[in-house]
């Protein structure tokens, strides 16, 4: 998950990065961000398990699941894991310039 936050708007502060589910959950618990951007596929587990763990341990943190899969099963699994949102990765093409429109509603209590 390294380098995901580079070039974002000024209203987003990156408070931690992790490369594994175990490390991610530990850092989320330690930093207690407003929103945790969690990749679905991690080397030692999946982002849905991280989301479940976050919701059990730090329920105030909104989890936004990042994935390249867009099928209904993945979306339903994210909903069941109590994710606050579901963001599709682009596997080709230009990278979005800003994540603020996606993250701002989640920080403010909305669900996308």
Number of C-alpha atoms within 10 A of each C-alpha: 14 9 8 11 17 9 12 15 13 7 8 15 10 14 14 16 18 16 13 20 24 16 14 24 22 16 17 23 15 12 10 18 20 16 20 26 22 27 24 22 16 18 9 11 13 16 27 26 16 27 32 19 18 25 17 10 13 17 14 13 21 26 28 27 27 17 19 13 13 12 8 9 10 16 18 12 12 23 15 12 20 18 26 22 22 23 19 11 15 11 9 6 6 7 9 10 9 14 14 15 9 15 22 14 14 20 16 9 10 12 15 12
